Each structure stands twice: as C-alpha cells, then as structure tokens.
Amino acid sequence: MKVVYKITYPNGKIYVGKDLTGSLNYFGSADSRLIEKDFSLEERRDFTIRKEILWESESASDKEVNRMEVEMIMKFRSNDPALGYNRWPKFRG
C-alpha cells in the first residue's frame, strides 16, 4: 500500500510525507535538526507524535504518489516554516 501521511508534533507543527511500502513504523525523513530546535531537552523526554494517513492507494504509480505528496504539502502548508517541517517545495508566502 502506498500512502501520503501527515505527522503532527507536540508543538502543532506538521510534516507531510510519502511511503511507497505502507510500513506502519515509517515516520518520514523530516530534518531532525529543524525539529530538535523546537524542543527542550526536557520536552524530548516525553514526546508523542501523531501519524495520519491522508491518502492511500494499492495501484498508484510512484509518480502519482509523488504528485499527491506535493499536493498535500501545499494543501496543509507544511512547507511554511511557521506551520511545518517540509522544506520542499519552497514556501512562497
């Protein structure tokens, strides 16, 4: 199962990504350095994130999944540094 998902962090910021394998344990490839800047050492000791599947397909091509990922990044504005951790495509606010 191919999916596009949204990760929500404790500060409310989000990351939208794709998984071409449908792995339950995959939580994306957001830049850890960006995320770590937003949380103190104490906050990192008890850290809960939420993963939501926004879109899924058993038959979509990788190209279609890529297109849907970008569409969802734009829809949720997760590429806006004030709202999320996606850095591509560049936010033009």
N, C-alpha and C positions, 0 to 999 in steps of 0.2 A: 504494500500500500504506500503510495506517495502522498505526502502531506505538506501543507503550509501551516505553520503554527505560530502562536504568539506566546512569548514568555513575559510574565509580569513580575517585576521585582518588588521588594517591600517598600521602596520609595515611590512606587506607582509608575516608574519608567518601564518601557517595554522594548522587546526585541522581537522582530518577525523574521522567521527563517523557514527553510525547507528541509525536508528529509526524504530522500529518494528510496529509503529502505523501510520506513514506517517503524523504526525502532522506538520502543517505549522509553528507553533510557537515554535518548539523544536530546540534549538541551541546547543545541546550537553552537555557533562559533563566534559569539559576540566577543569583542576585545576586553579581556579580563581587566586590563589596566584602567579602562574607562569606568567599568563597574566598581572596581575597588576604590577609586577616588571618591565615590559617593557614600561609602560606608566606613564607619569607625571600626577599630579592632573589636570593640565590644559588640557592635551590631553584627559583625561577621560570625560571632559565636552561636547565634540562633537565627538562622537565615532560611526563610521559606520563600520559594518561588512557585508560580503557577504556570502550567503549560496548557494552553487551549489549542485544539485543532480547529483552524479556521476553514480549511478546505482539504478534501481528500479525493483520491482517485486511484482506481486499480488499473486504469488503462491509459492515462495521460502520458504523453511523451515528456522527456526531460525538458524540452524546450517549452512546453505548455506549463509545466511546474515552475520553471524559471519566470515566465511571464506572470503567473499568478502570484508568485512571491513578491515581485516588484509592485504589482497592483495592490497587494495588501500592505506593503510598506508605505505606499503613497496614501492609501485609504486611512490608515491608523496614524500616519505622520511619525512613524517610529524613526525616521531619519532626521527629525528635528531634535537637536541636542537637548532641548528643554523637555522633550517628551520621551525620547528613546535612545537606544544604543546602536541602531543601524547607522552606518556612515556612508552607505551607498544605497541607492543613488543619492548624490549630493542634494541636501535640502536647499531649496530656494525660497526662503520665507520672505 
